[in-house]
């Protein structure tokens, strides 16, 4: 039987990135954004889009 404790440290590993909490405005719809899967570049805050607007802009 394999030693499972060495496979991934014995803990749960999620493929989702940690969410960054904040207060931003969507450039597409003007809605509030409170969580992002990345730390946004301060020089590009005017380009942030909510999940729905980002999904729609990708086609």
C-alpha distance matrix in Angstrom:
0.0 3.9 6.6 8.7 11.7 12.6 12.7 16.1 17.0 15.4 18.7 20.2 21.8 24.7 26.5 29.8 31.9 33.2 36.5 39.7 42.2 45.9 49.1 50.1 52.2 51.3 53.6 53.5 54.3 55.1 52.5 50.6 47.2 45.3 41.9 40.9 37.5 39.2 41.8 45.0 47.4 50.6 52.8 51.4 51.4 54.0 51.6 48.9 48.2 46.6 43.6 46.0 48.5 45.9 44.4 48.0 49.0 46.2 47.5
3.9 0.0 3.8 5.9 8.9 9.1 9.1 12.6 13.7 12.6 16.0 17.6 18.8 21.9 23.5 26.9 28.8 30.1 33.6 36.6 39.3 43.0 46.3 47.1 49.3 48.4 50.7 50.7 51.7 52.4 49.9 48.0 44.5 42.6 39.1 37.9 34.5 35.9 38.5 41.7 44.0 47.2 49.3 48.0 48.1 50.8 48.5 45.8 45.3 43.8 41.0 43.6 45.9 43.2 41.9 45.5 46.3 43.5 45.0
6.6 3.8 0.0 3.8 5.6 6.2 7.4 10.6 10.8 9.8 13.5 15.7 17.2 20.6 22.6 25.7 27.3 28.2 31.8 34.6 37.3 40.9 44.3 45.4 47.8 47.2 49.5 49.8 50.8 51.2 48.6 46.5 43.0 40.9 37.4 36.3 33.0 34.3 36.6 40.0 42.2 45.3 47.6 46.5 46.5 49.4 47.3 44.6 44.3 42.8 40.2 43.0 45.3 42.5 41.6 45.3 46.0 43.4 45.2
8.7 5.9 3.8 0.0 3.8 5.4 5.3 7.9 8.5 6.8 10.1 12.1 13.7 17.0 19.1 22.2 23.9 24.9 28.3 31.3 33.9 37.5 40.9 41.9 44.3 43.7 46.1 46.3 47.1 47.6 44.9 42.8 39.4 37.3 33.8 32.9 29.6 31.1 33.5 36.9 39.3 42.3 44.7 43.5 43.3 46.2 44.0 41.2 40.8 39.2 36.6 39.3 41.7 39.1 38.1 41.8 42.7 40.1 41.9
11.7 8.9 5.6 3.8 0.0 3.8 5.8 7.0 5.9 4.5 8.3 11.2 13.0 16.7 19.1 21.9 23.0 23.5 27.0 29.7 32.2 35.9 39.4 40.7 43.3 43.0 45.4 46.0 46.8 46.9 44.3 41.9 38.4 36.1 32.7 31.9 28.7 29.9 32.0 35.5 37.9 40.7 43.3 42.3 42.1 45.2 43.2 40.4 40.3 38.8 36.5 39.4 41.7 39.1 38.4 42.2 42.9 40.6 42.7
12.6 9.1 6.2 5.4 3.8 0.0 3.8 5.7 5.4 6.4 9.7 12.4 13.1 16.8 18.5 21.6 22.5 23.3 27.0 29.6 32.4 35.9 39.4 40.5 43.1 42.6 44.9 45.5 46.6 46.8 44.4 42.1 38.5 36.4 32.8 31.6 28.2 29.1 31.1 34.5 36.6 39.6 42.0 41.1 41.2 44.3 42.3 39.7 39.8 38.6 36.3 39.3 41.4 38.5 37.9 41.7 42.1 39.6 41.8
12.7 9.1 7.4 5.3 5.8 3.8 0.0 3.8 6.0 6.8 9.2 10.8 10.9 14.3 15.7 19.0 20.3 21.7 25.3 28.1 31.1 34.6 38.0 38.7 41.1 40.4 42.5 42.9 44.1 44.6 42.2 40.1 36.5 34.6 31.0 29.6 26.1 27.2 29.6 32.9 35.0 38.2 40.4 39.2 39.4 42.3 40.0 37.5 37.3 36.1 33.6 36.5 38.6 35.7 34.9 38.6 39.1 36.5 38.5
16.1 12.6 10.6 7.9 7.0 5.7 3.8 0.0 3.8 5.4 6.5 7.9 7.7 11.2 12.9 15.9 16.9 18.0 21.7 24.4 27.3 30.9 34.3 35.1 37.6 37.1 39.3 39.8 40.9 41.2 38.8 36.7 33.0 31.1 27.5 26.1 22.6 23.7 26.0 29.4 31.6 34.7 37.0 35.9 36.0 38.9 36.8 34.2 34.1 32.9 30.6 33.7 35.7 32.8 32.3 36.1 36.5 34.1 36.3
17.0 13.7 10.8 8.5 5.9 5.4 6.0 3.8 0.0 3.8 5.4 8.4 9.1 12.8 15.1 17.5 18.1 18.4 22.1 24.5 27.2 30.8 34.3 35.6 38.3 38.1 40.5 41.3 42.3 42.2 39.7 37.3 33.7 31.4 27.9 26.9 23.7 24.5 26.4 30.0 32.2 35.0 37.6 36.8 36.7 39.8 38.0 35.3 35.5 34.2 32.2 35.4 37.4 34.7 34.4 38.3 38.7 36.5 38.9
15.4 12.6 9.8 6.8 4.5 6.4 6.8 5.4 3.8 0.0 3.8 7.0 9.1 12.8 15.6 18.0 19.1 19.3 22.7 25.4 27.8 31.5 35.0 36.3 39.0 38.8 41.3 41.9 42.6 42.7 39.9 37.5 34.1 31.7 28.3 27.7 24.6 26.0 28.1 31.6 34.2 36.9 39.6 38.6 38.2 41.2 39.4 36.4 36.3 34.6 32.4 35.5 37.8 35.3 34.8 38.6 39.4 37.3 39.5
18.7 16.0 13.5 10.1 8.3 9.7 9.2 6.5 5.4 3.8 0.0 3.8 6.3 9.8 13.0 14.8 15.9 15.8 19.1 21.9 24.2 27.9 31.3 32.7 35.4 35.2 37.9 38.5 39.1 39.1 36.3 33.8 30.4 27.9 24.6 24.1 21.3 22.8 24.9 28.5 31.2 33.8 36.6 35.5 34.9 37.9 36.2 33.1 32.9 31.2 29.1 32.2 34.5 32.2 31.8 35.6 36.4 34.5 36.8
20.2 17.6 15.7 12.1 11.2 12.4 10.8 7.9 8.4 7.0 3.8 0.0 3.8 6.5 10.0 11.7 13.4 13.6 16.7 19.9 22.1 25.9 29.1 30.3 32.8 32.4 35.1 35.4 35.9 36.1 33.3 31.0 27.6 25.4 22.0 21.5 18.7 20.7 23.1 26.5 29.5 32.1 34.9 33.4 32.7 35.5 33.6 30.4 30.0 28.1 25.8 28.7 31.2 28.9 28.4 32.1 33.2 31.3 33.4
21.8 18.8 17.2 13.7 13.0 13.1 10.9 7.7 9.1 9.1 6.3 3.8 0.0 3.8 6.6 8.9 10.4 11.4 14.8 18.0 20.7 24.3 27.5 28.3 30.7 30.1 32.5 32.9 33.8 34.1 31.5 29.3 25.8 23.9 20.3 19.2 16.0 17.8 20.5 23.7 26.5 29.4 31.9 30.4 30.0 32.7 30.7 27.7 27.4 25.8 23.5 26.5 28.7 26.2 25.7 29.5 30.3 28.2 30.5
24.7 21.9 20.6 17.0 16.7 16.8 14.3 11.2 12.8 12.8 9.8 6.5 3.8 0.0 3.8 5.4 7.7 9.2 12.2 15.7 18.3 21.8 24.7 25.4 27.5 26.7 29.2 29.4 30.2 30.6 28.0 26.1 22.6 20.9 17.3 16.2 13.0 15.3 18.3 21.3 24.3 27.2 29.6 27.8 27.2 29.7 27.6 24.5 23.9 22.2 19.8 22.8 25.1 22.6 22.0 25.8 26.7 24.8 27.0
26.5 23.5 22.6 19.1 19.1 18.5 15.7 12.9 15.1 15.6 13.0 10.0 6.6 3.8 0.0 3.8 6.4 9.4 12.1 15.5 18.5 21.6 24.3 24.4 26.2 25.0 27.2 27.3 28.5 29.2 26.9 25.3 21.7 20.6 16.9 15.0 11.5 13.7 17.0 19.6 22.4 25.6 27.6 25.6 25.4 27.7 25.3 22.5 21.8 20.5 17.9 20.9 22.9 20.1 19.5 23.3 23.9 21.7 24.0
29.8 26.9 25.7 22.2 21.9 21.6 19.0 15.9 17.5 18.0 14.8 11.7 8.9 5.4 3.8 0.0 3.8 6.5 8.6 12.1 14.9 18.0 20.6 20.8 22.6 21.6 23.9 24.1 25.1 25.6 23.3 21.6 18.0 16.8 13.1 11.4 8.1 10.8 14.2 16.7 19.9 22.8 25.0 22.9 22.3 24.6 22.3 19.3 18.6 17.1 14.7 17.9 19.9 17.4 17.1 20.9 21.6 19.9 22.4
31.9 28.8 27.3 23.9 23.0 22.5 20.3 16.9 18.1 19.1 15.9 13.4 10.4 7.7 6.4 3.8 0.0 3.8 6.3 9.2 12.5 15.5 18.4 18.6 20.8 20.2 22.4 23.2 24.4 24.5 22.4 20.3 16.6 15.3 11.4 9.3 5.7 7.6 10.8 13.6 16.6 19.5 21.9 20.1 19.6 22.3 20.3 17.4 17.4 16.4 14.8 18.4 19.8 17.1 17.7 21.5 21.6 20.3 23.2
33.2 30.1 28.2 24.9 23.5 23.3 21.7 18.0 18.4 19.3 15.8 13.6 11.4 9.2 9.4 6.5 3.8 0.0 3.8 6.6 9.7 13.0 16.3 17.2 19.9 19.9 22.6 23.7 24.5 24.0 21.7 19.1 15.5 13.4 9.8 8.6 6.1 7.6 9.8 13.1 16.4 18.7 21.6 20.2 19.2 22.2 20.8 17.6 18.0 16.7 15.7 19.4 20.9 18.6 19.6 23.2 23.5 22.6 25.6
36.5 33.6 31.8 28.3 27.0 27.0 25.3 21.7 22.1 22.7 19.1 16.7 14.8 12.2 12.1 8.6 6.3 3.8 0.0 3.8 6.4 9.6 12.7 13.7 16.4 16.6 19.5 20.7 21.2 20.5 18.1 15.4 11.8 9.6 6.0 5.5 4.6 6.7 8.5 11.3 14.9 16.8 19.8 18.2 16.6 19.4 18.3 14.9 15.1 13.6 13.1 16.8 18.2 16.5 17.8 21.2 21.6 21.3 24.3
39.7 36.6 34.6 31.3 29.7 29.6 28.1 24.4 24.5 25.4 21.9 19.9 18.0 15.7 15.5 12.1 9.2 6.6 3.8 0.0 3.8 6.6 10.0 11.2 14.4 15.4 18.1 20.0 20.5 19.2 17.1 14.1 10.6 8.2 5.5 5.2 6.1 6.1 6.2 8.9 12.4 13.7 17.0 15.8 14.0 17.2 16.7 13.5 14.5 13.6 14.1 17.8 18.6 17.1 19.1 22.2 22.1 22.3 25.5
42.2 39.3 37.3 33.9 32.2 32.4 31.1 27.3 27.2 27.8 24.2 22.1 20.7 18.3 18.5 14.9 12.5 9.7 6.4 3.8 0.0 3.8 7.3 9.5 12.9 14.5 17.7 19.6 19.5 17.7 15.4 11.9 9.0 5.8 4.7 6.8 9.0 9.5 8.9 10.7 14.0 14.4 17.8 16.8 14.2 17.1 17.3 13.9 14.8 13.5 14.6 17.9 18.8 18.0 20.2 22.9 23.1 23.8 26.8
45.9 43.0 40.9 37.5 35.9 35.9 34.6 30.9 30.8 31.5 27.9 25.9 24.3 21.8 21.6 18.0 15.5 13.0 9.6 6.6 3.8 0.0 3.8 6.4 10.0 12.3 15.3 17.6 17.5 15.2 13.3 9.8 7.4 5.0 6.1 7.9 11.0 10.8 9.3 9.8 12.7 12.2 15.6 14.7 11.6 14.4 15.2 12.2 13.5 12.7 14.7 17.7 18.0 17.6 20.3 22.5 22.4 23.7 26.7
49.1 46.3 44.3 40.9 39.4 39.4 38.0 34.3 34.3 35.0 31.3 29.1 27.5 24.7 24.3 20.6 18.4 16.3 12.7 10.0 7.3 3.8 0.0 3.8 7.1 10.1 13.0 15.5 14.9 12.1 10.5 7.0 6.0 5.0 7.8 9.8 13.4 13.3 11.9 11.2 13.8 12.6 15.4 14.3 10.7 12.7 14.1 11.3 12.4 11.7 14.5 16.8 16.7 17.1 20.0 21.6 21.6 23.4 26.2
50.1 47.1 45.4 41.9 40.7 40.5 38.7 35.1 35.6 36.3 32.7 30.3 28.3 25.4 24.4 20.8 18.6 17.2 13.7 11.2 9.5 6.4 3.8 0.0 3.8 6.7 9.3 12.0 12.0 9.4 8.5 6.0 5.0 6.5 8.6 9.4 13.1 12.7 11.5 9.7 11.9 10.9 13.1 11.4 7.7 9.1 10.4 7.8 9.1 9.3 12.6 14.7 13.9 14.3 17.5 18.8 18.4 20.4 23.3
52.2 49.3 47.8 44.3 43.3 43.1 41.1 37.6 38.3 39.0 35.4 32.8 30.7 27.5 26.2 22.6 20.8 19.9 16.4 14.4 12.9 10.0 7.1 3.8 0.0 3.8 6.3 8.8 8.5 5.6 5.7 4.9 5.7 8.7 10.9 11.5 15.1 15.1 14.4 12.1 13.9 12.8 14.1 11.8 8.3 8.0 9.3 7.2 7.7 8.1 11.8 13.1 11.7 12.9 16.1 16.7 16.3 18.9 21.4
51.3 48.4 47.2 43.7 43.0 42.6 40.4 37.1 38.1 38.8 35.2 32.4 30.1 26.7 25.0 21.6 20.2 19.9 16.6 15.4 14.5 12.3 10.1 6.7 3.8 0.0 3.8 5.4 5.8 4.7 5.2 6.2 6.4 10.1 11.5 11.4 14.5 14.9 15.0 12.5 14.4 14.2 14.8 11.8 9.0 7.9 7.7 5.5 4.5 5.4 9.2 9.9 8.0 9.4 12.6 13.0 12.6 15.3 17.7
53.6 50.7 49.5 46.1 45.4 44.9 42.5 39.3 40.5 41.3 37.9 35.1 32.5 29.2 27.2 23.9 22.4 22.6 19.5 18.1 17.7 15.3 13.0 9.3 6.3 3.8 0.0 3.8 6.1 5.8 8.1 9.8 10.1 13.7 14.8 14.0 16.8 16.6 16.6 13.4 14.4 14.1 13.7 10.6 8.6 6.1 5.7 5.7 5.4 8.0 11.4 11.6 8.6 9.8 13.2 12.8 11.5 14.6 16.9
53.5 50.7 49.8 46.3 46.0 45.5 42.9 39.8 41.3 41.9 38.5 35.4 32.9 29.4 27.3 24.1 23.2 23.7 20.7 20.0 19.6 17.6 15.5 12.0 8.8 5.4 3.8 0.0 3.8 6.0 8.0 10.7 11.3 15.1 16.1 15.4 17.9 18.4 19.0 16.2 17.5 17.6 17.2 13.8 12.2 9.7 8.4 8.1 5.9 7.6 10.3 9.2 5.9 8.3 11.1 9.8 9.1 12.6 14.3
54.3 51.7 50.8 47.1 46.8 46.6 44.1 40.9 42.3 42.6 39.1 35.9 33.8 30.2 28.5 25.1 24.4 24.5 21.2 20.5 19.5 17.5 14.9 12.0 8.5 5.8 6.1 3.8 0.0 3.8 5.4 8.9 10.6 14.4 16.0 16.2 19.1 20.0 20.6 18.1 19.8 19.6 19.7 16.5 14.2 12.0 11.5 10.4 8.0 8.1 10.8 9.3 7.2 10.4 12.6 11.3 11.7 15.2 16.4
55.1 52.4 51.2 47.6 46.9 46.8 44.6 41.2 42.2 42.7 39.1 36.1 34.1 30.6 29.2 25.6 24.5 24.0 20.5 19.2 17.7 15.2 12.1 9.4 5.6 4.7 5.8 6.0 3.8 0.0 3.8 6.7 9.1 12.6 14.9 15.6 18.9 19.5 19.4 16.9 18.5 17.7 18.1 15.4 12.5 10.6 11.2 10.0 8.7 8.9 12.3 11.8 10.0 12.7 15.3 14.7 14.8 18.1 19.7
52.5 49.9 48.6 44.9 44.3 44.4 42.2 38.8 39.7 39.9 36.3 33.3 31.5 28.0 26.9 23.3 22.4 21.7 18.1 17.1 15.4 13.3 10.5 8.5 5.7 5.2 8.1 8.0 5.4 3.8 0.0 3.8 6.5 9.8 12.3 13.6 17.0 18.2 18.4 16.6 18.9 18.3 19.5 16.7 13.6 12.6 12.9 10.6 8.7 7.3 10.4 10.3 9.8 12.3 14.6 14.6 15.4 18.3 19.9
50.6 48.0 46.5 42.8 41.9 42.1 40.1 36.7 37.3 37.5 33.8 31.0 29.3 26.1 25.3 21.6 20.3 19.1 15.4 14.1 11.9 9.8 7.0 6.0 4.9 6.2 9.8 10.7 8.9 6.7 3.8 0.0 3.8 6.4 9.4 11.4 15.1 16.1 16.1 14.7 17.4 16.7 18.5 16.2 12.7 12.8 13.4 10.5 9.5 7.8 10.8 11.8 11.9 13.6 16.0 16.8 17.5 19.9 22.0
47.2 44.5 43.0 39.4 38.4 38.5 36.5 33.0 33.7 34.1 30.4 27.6 25.8 22.6 21.7 18.0 16.6 15.5 11.8 10.6 9.0 7.4 6.0 5.0 5.7 6.4 10.1 11.3 10.6 9.1 6.5 3.8 0.0 3.8 5.9 7.6 11.3 12.4 12.7 11.7 14.8 14.8 16.9 14.5 11.2 12.2 12.2 8.7 8.0 6.1 8.8 10.9 11.3 11.9 14.4 16.0 16.5 18.4 20.9
45.3 42.6 40.9 37.3 36.1 36.4 34.6 31.1 31.4 31.7 27.9 25.4 23.9 20.9 20.6 16.8 15.3 13.4 9.6 8.2 5.8 5.0 5.0 6.5 8.7 10.1 13.7 15.1 14.4 12.6 9.8 6.4 3.8 0.0 3.8 7.0 10.6 11.8 11.9 12.0 15.4 15.4 18.2 16.3 13.1 14.9 15.1 11.5 11.3 9.3 11.1 13.7 14.6 14.9 17.0 19.1 19.8 21.2 23.7
41.9 39.1 37.4 33.8 32.7 32.8 31.0 27.5 27.9 28.3 24.6 22.0 20.3 17.3 16.9 13.1 11.4 9.8 6.0 5.5 4.7 6.1 7.8 8.6 10.9 11.5 14.8 16.1 16.0 14.9 12.3 9.4 5.9 3.8 0.0 3.8 6.9 8.7 9.6 10.6 14.3 15.2 18.0 16.0 13.4 15.7 15.1 11.3 11.2 9.2 9.9 13.3 14.4 13.8 15.7 18.4 18.9 19.7 22.5
40.9 37.9 36.3 32.9 31.9 31.6 29.6 26.1 26.9 27.7 24.1 21.5 19.2 16.2 15.0 11.4 9.3 8.6 5.5 5.2 6.8 7.9 9.8 9.4 11.5 11.4 14.0 15.4 16.2 15.6 13.6 11.4 7.6 7.0 3.8 0.0 3.8 5.4 7.1 7.9 11.7 13.4 15.9 13.7 11.9 14.3 13.1 9.5 9.7 8.7 9.1 12.8 13.5 11.9 14.0 17.0 17.0 17.3 20.4
37.5 34.5 33.0 29.6 28.7 28.2 26.1 22.6 23.7 24.6 21.3 18.7 16.0 13.0 11.5 8.1 5.7 6.1 4.6 6.1 9.0 11.0 13.4 13.1 15.1 14.5 16.8 17.9 19.1 18.9 17.0 15.1 11.3 10.6 6.9 3.8 0.0 3.8 7.2 9.0 12.5 15.1 17.4 15.3 14.3 16.8 15.0 11.8 12.0 11.2 10.5 14.3 15.2 12.8 14.3 17.8 17.7 17.2 20.4
39.2 35.9 34.3 31.1 29.9 29.1 27.2 23.7 24.5 26.0 22.8 20.7 17.8 15.3 13.7 10.8 7.6 7.6 6.7 6.1 9.5 10.8 13.3 12.7 15.1 14.9 16.6 18.4 20.0 19.5 18.2 16.1 12.4 11.8 8.7 5.4 3.8 0.0 3.8 6.0 9.2 12.0 14.4 12.7 12.3 15.3 13.7 11.1 12.5 12.7 12.8 16.5 16.7 14.1 16.2 19.4 18.6 18.2 21.7
41.8 38.5 36.6 33.5 32.0 31.1 29.6 26.0 26.4 28.1 24.9 23.1 20.5 18.3 17.0 14.2 10.8 9.8 8.5 6.2 8.9 9.3 11.9 11.5 14.4 15.0 16.6 19.0 20.6 19.4 18.4 16.1 12.7 11.9 9.6 7.1 7.2 3.8 0.0 3.8 6.7 9.0 11.9 11.1 10.5 14.0 13.4 11.2 13.5 14.2 15.2 18.8 18.4 16.2 18.9 21.7 20.6 20.7 24.3
45.0 41.7 40.0 36.9 35.5 34.5 32.9 29.4 30.0 31.6 28.5 26.5 23.7 21.3 19.6 16.7 13.6 13.1 11.3 8.9 10.7 9.8 11.2 9.7 12.1 12.5 13.4 16.2 18.1 16.9 16.6 14.7 11.7 12.0 10.6 7.9 9.0 6.0 3.8 0.0 3.8 6.1 8.6 7.3 6.8 10.3 9.8 8.1 11.1 12.7 14.3 17.5 16.5 14.5 17.6 19.9 18.4 18.9 22.6
47.4 44.0 42.2 39.3 37.9 36.6 35.0 31.6 32.2 34.2 31.2 29.5 26.5 24.3 22.4 19.9 16.6 16.4 14.9 12.4 14.0 12.7 13.8 11.9 13.9 14.4 14.4 17.5 19.8 18.5 18.9 17.4 14.8 15.4 14.3 11.7 12.5 9.2 6.7 3.8 0.0 3.8 5.4 5.4 6.6 10.0 9.8 9.6 13.1 15.4 17.3 20.2 18.6 16.6 19.9 21.8 19.7 20.3 24.0
50.6 47.2 45.3 42.3 40.7 39.6 38.2 34.7 35.0 36.9 33.8 32.1 29.4 27.2 25.6 22.8 19.5 18.7 16.8 13.7 14.4 12.2 12.6 10.9 12.8 14.2 14.1 17.6 19.6 17.7 18.3 16.7 14.8 15.4 15.2 13.4 15.1 12.0 9.0 6.1 3.8 0.0 3.8 5.4 5.5 8.8 10.2 10.3 14.1 16.4 18.9 21.6 19.8 18.4 22.0 23.5 21.5 22.6 26.2
52.8 49.3 47.6 44.7 43.3 42.0 40.4 37.0 37.6 39.6 36.6 34.9 31.9 29.6 27.6 25.0 21.9 21.6 19.8 17.0 17.8 15.6 15.4 13.1 14.1 14.8 13.7 17.2 19.7 18.1 19.5 18.5 16.9 18.2 18.0 15.9 17.4 14.4 11.9 8.6 5.4 3.8 0.0 3.8 5.9 7.9 9.2 10.7 14.5 17.4 20.0 22.3 19.9 18.5 22.2 23.3 20.7 22.0 25.5
51.4 48.0 46.5 43.5 42.3 41.1 39.2 35.9 36.8 38.6 35.5 33.4 30.4 27.8 25.6 22.9 20.1 20.2 18.2 15.8 16.8 14.7 14.3 11.4 11.8 11.8 10.6 13.8 16.5 15.4 16.7 16.2 14.5 16.3 16.0 13.7 15.3 12.7 11.1 7.3 5.4 5.4 3.8 0.0 3.8 5.4 5.5 7.2 10.9 14.1 16.6 18.7 16.2 14.7 18.4 19.4 16.9 18.3 21.7
51.4 48.1 46.5 43.3 42.1 41.2 39.4 36.0 36.7 38.2 34.9 32.7 30.0 27.2 25.4 22.3 19.6 19.2 16.6 14.0 14.2 11.6 10.7 7.7 8.3 9.0 8.6 12.2 14.2 12.5 13.6 12.7 11.2 13.1 13.4 11.9 14.3 12.3 10.5 6.8 6.6 5.5 5.9 3.8 0.0 3.8 5.4 5.6 9.3 11.9 14.9 17.0 14.9 14.1 17.8 18.9 17.0 18.7 22.0
54.0 50.8 49.4 46.2 45.2 44.3 42.3 38.9 39.8 41.2 37.9 35.5 32.7 29.7 27.7 24.6 22.3 22.2 19.4 17.2 17.1 14.4 12.7 9.1 8.0 7.9 6.1 9.7 12.0 10.6 12.6 12.8 12.2 14.9 15.7 14.3 16.8 15.3 14.0 10.3 10.0 8.8 7.9 5.4 3.8 0.0 3.8 5.8 8.7 11.9 15.1 16.4 13.6 13.5 17.2 17.5 15.4 17.8 20.7
51.6 48.5 47.3 44.0 43.2 42.3 40.0 36.8 38.0 39.4 36.2 33.6 30.7 27.6 25.3 22.3 20.3 20.8 18.3 16.7 17.3 15.2 14.1 10.4 9.3 7.7 5.7 8.4 11.5 11.2 12.9 13.4 12.2 15.1 15.1 13.1 15.0 13.7 13.4 9.8 9.8 10.2 9.2 5.5 5.4 3.8 0.0 3.8 6.5 10.1 12.8 14.1 11.1 10.3 14.1 14.5 12.1 14.1 17.3
48.9 45.8 44.6 41.2 40.4 39.7 37.5 34.2 35.3 36.4 33.1 30.4 27.7 24.5 22.5 19.3 17.4 17.6 14.9 13.5 13.9 12.2 11.3 7.8 7.2 5.5 5.7 8.1 10.4 10.0 10.6 10.5 8.7 11.5 11.3 9.5 11.8 11.1 11.2 8.1 9.6 10.3 10.7 7.2 5.6 5.8 3.8 0.0 3.8 6.9 9.7 11.6 9.4 8.5 12.3 13.4 11.9 13.7 16.9
48.2 45.3 44.3 40.8 40.3 39.8 37.3 34.1 35.5 36.3 32.9 30.0 27.4 23.9 21.8 18.6 17.4 18.0 15.1 14.5 14.8 13.5 12.4 9.1 7.7 4.5 5.4 5.9 8.0 8.7 8.7 9.5 8.0 11.3 11.2 9.7 12.0 12.5 13.5 11.1 13.1 14.1 14.5 10.9 9.3 8.7 6.5 3.8 0.0 3.8 6.5 7.9 5.7 5.5 9.1 10.1 9.3 11.4 14.2
46.6 43.8 42.8 39.2 38.8 38.6 36.1 32.9 34.2 34.6 31.2 28.1 25.8 22.2 20.5 17.1 16.4 16.7 13.6 13.6 13.5 12.7 11.7 9.3 8.1 5.4 8.0 7.6 8.1 8.9 7.3 7.8 6.1 9.3 9.2 8.7 11.2 12.7 14.2 12.7 15.4 16.4 17.4 14.1 11.9 11.9 10.1 6.9 3.8 0.0 3.8 5.6 5.4 6.0 8.5 10.0 10.6 12.4 14.8
43.6 41.0 40.2 36.6 36.5 36.3 33.6 30.6 32.2 32.4 29.1 25.8 23.5 19.8 17.9 14.7 14.8 15.7 13.1 14.1 14.6 14.7 14.5 12.6 11.8 9.2 11.4 10.3 10.8 12.3 10.4 10.8 8.8 11.1 9.9 9.1 10.5 12.8 15.2 14.3 17.3 18.9 20.0 16.6 14.9 15.1 12.8 9.7 6.5 3.8 0.0 3.8 5.6 5.2 6.1 8.6 10.0 10.9 13.0
46.0 43.6 43.0 39.3 39.4 39.3 36.5 33.7 35.4 35.5 32.2 28.7 26.5 22.8 20.9 17.9 18.4 19.4 16.8 17.8 17.9 17.7 16.8 14.7 13.1 9.9 11.6 9.2 9.3 11.8 10.3 11.8 10.9 13.7 13.3 12.8 14.3 16.5 18.8 17.5 20.2 21.6 22.3 18.7 17.0 16.4 14.1 11.6 7.9 5.6 3.8 0.0 3.8 5.5 5.1 6.1 8.6 10.1 11.2
48.5 45.9 45.3 41.7 41.7 41.4 38.6 35.7 37.4 37.8 34.5 31.2 28.7 25.1 22.9 19.9 19.8 20.9 18.2 18.6 18.8 18.0 16.7 13.9 11.7 8.0 8.6 5.9 7.2 10.0 9.8 11.9 11.3 14.6 14.4 13.5 15.2 16.7 18.4 16.5 18.6 19.8 19.9 16.2 14.9 13.6 11.1 9.4 5.7 5.4 5.6 3.8 0.0 3.8 5.4 5.0 6.0 8.7 10.2
45.9 43.2 42.5 39.1 39.1 38.5 35.7 32.8 34.7 35.3 32.2 28.9 26.2 22.6 20.1 17.4 17.1 18.6 16.5 17.1 18.0 17.6 17.1 14.3 12.9 9.4 9.8 8.3 10.4 12.7 12.3 13.6 11.9 14.9 13.8 11.9 12.8 14.1 16.2 14.5 16.6 18.4 18.5 14.7 14.1 13.5 10.3 8.5 5.5 6.0 5.2 5.5 3.8 0.0 3.8 5.5 5.2 6.4 9.1
44.4 41.9 41.6 38.1 38.4 37.9 34.9 32.3 34.4 34.8 31.8 28.4 25.7 22.0 19.5 17.1 17.7 19.6 17.8 19.1 20.2 20.3 20.0 17.5 16.1 12.6 13.2 11.1 12.6 15.3 14.6 16.0 14.4 17.0 15.7 14.0 14.3 16.2 18.9 17.6 19.9 22.0 22.2 18.4 17.8 17.2 14.1 12.3 9.1 8.5 6.1 5.1 5.4 3.8 0.0 3.8 5.6 5.4 7.0
48.0 45.5 45.3 41.8 42.2 41.7 38.6 36.1 38.3 38.6 35.6 32.1 29.5 25.8 23.3 20.9 21.5 23.2 21.2 22.2 22.9 22.5 21.6 18.8 16.7 13.0 12.8 9.8 11.3 14.7 14.6 16.8 16.0 19.1 18.4 17.0 17.8 19.4 21.7 19.9 21.8 23.5 23.3 19.4 18.9 17.5 14.5 13.4 10.1 10.0 8.6 6.1 5.0 5.5 3.8 0.0 3.8 5.4 5.5
49.0 46.3 46.0 42.7 42.9 42.1 39.1 36.5 38.7 39.4 36.4 33.2 30.3 26.7 23.9 21.6 21.6 23.5 21.6 22.1 23.1 22.4 21.6 18.4 16.3 12.6 11.5 9.1 11.7 14.8 15.4 17.5 16.5 19.8 18.9 17.0 17.7 18.6 20.6 18.4 19.7 21.5 20.7 16.9 17.0 15.4 12.1 11.9 9.3 10.6 10.0 8.6 6.0 5.2 5.6 3.8 0.0 3.8 5.4
46.2 43.5 43.4 40.1 40.6 39.6 36.5 34.1 36.5 37.3 34.5 31.3 28.2 24.8 21.7 19.9 20.3 22.6 21.3 22.3 23.8 23.7 23.4 20.4 18.9 15.3 14.6 12.6 15.2 18.1 18.3 19.9 18.4 21.2 19.7 17.3 17.2 18.2 20.7 18.9 20.3 22.6 22.0 18.3 18.7 17.8 14.1 13.7 11.4 12.4 10.9 10.1 8.7 6.4 5.4 5.4 3.8 0.0 3.8
47.5 45.0 45.2 41.9 42.7 41.8 38.5 36.3 38.9 39.5 36.8 33.4 30.5 27.0 24.0 22.4 23.2 25.6 24.3 25.5 26.8 26.7 26.2 23.3 21.4 17.7 16.9 14.3 16.4 19.7 19.9 22.0 20.9 23.7 22.5 20.4 20.4 21.7 24.3 22.6 24.0 26.2 25.5 21.7 22.0 20.7 17.3 16.9 14.2 14.8 13.0 11.2 10.2 9.1 7.0 5.5 5.4 3.8 0.0
